C-alpha cells in the first residue's frame, strides 16, 4: 500500500540521515557533509511496479513519497539540530540490493522474464546446507573448486513485465525524465539499451 511505502521511506530516510551524523577520515568531506547533509533515498523495481499498477499510480506514489521524505527531513533535521538535506531522493542502479529483494534494479527492465542468477559462495558458507535442502544447483567454481561454489538460482521477474528488448530507447529515456520530474532531486541512474540498427 501507499502507506507501507511511506513507512518504508521513513526508515530509509532515517538510516541515510543518521549516516550524515558520523565523521569520515577526510576533513574536506566532513565540511561538505556537515553543510549539505545530502542523502539519496532511492526506488527500485520500477519496471515491475509499472507492469502491475501502471505509470499513473507510480506517479502518485512517487509524488506522495517525495512529500513524505521532505516532511521527515524537516521534522528530523530540527530534532537532530542539523541542516535540512540539500538533496534527498535519487534512483540508483541498485544491482545487488534490489536483487536481494527480488526487484528489478532501479528503473531498468530485466534482460529476460526468466533467467538464472549465479552466486559465488565459500565452500564453508553456512548458507549451503539450506540451499542444498531447497534443491538449488550447486557446483564447484571453475577458478577455485577447492574453496568456492556457484549456486544457480532461477528467477522470474514477474508476470506482465516487459524486457529491455521490448522497450524502445525513447521509452527508457522518457521514464528517466519522468522519475527525475516526479521523484529524484539528485540524479536518475539510467543505462539505455537499444539496437542501433533499429533505433
ZIZI-V158942 format. One record per run of one state. SS is the DSSP state (a for helix, b for strand, c for the rest). FROM is the first residue (numbers start at 1). TO is the last residue. Records with the same first field share a line. If there is no record, write none. Layout:
BEGIN
SS: FROM-TO ; FROM-TO
END
This chain:
BEGIN
c: 1-1 ; 20-26 ; 37-40 ; 43-45 ; 54-54 ; 81-88 ; 92-94 ; 101-109 ; 111-113 ; 123-127 ; 134-136 ; 141-147 ; 157-162 ; 167-168 ; 183-187 ; 189-199
a: 2-19 ; 27-36 ; 46-53 ; 55-80 ; 95-100 ; 128-133 ; 164-166 ; 169-182
b: 41-42 ; 89-91 ; 110-110 ; 114-122 ; 137-140 ; 148-156 ; 163-163 ; 188-188
END
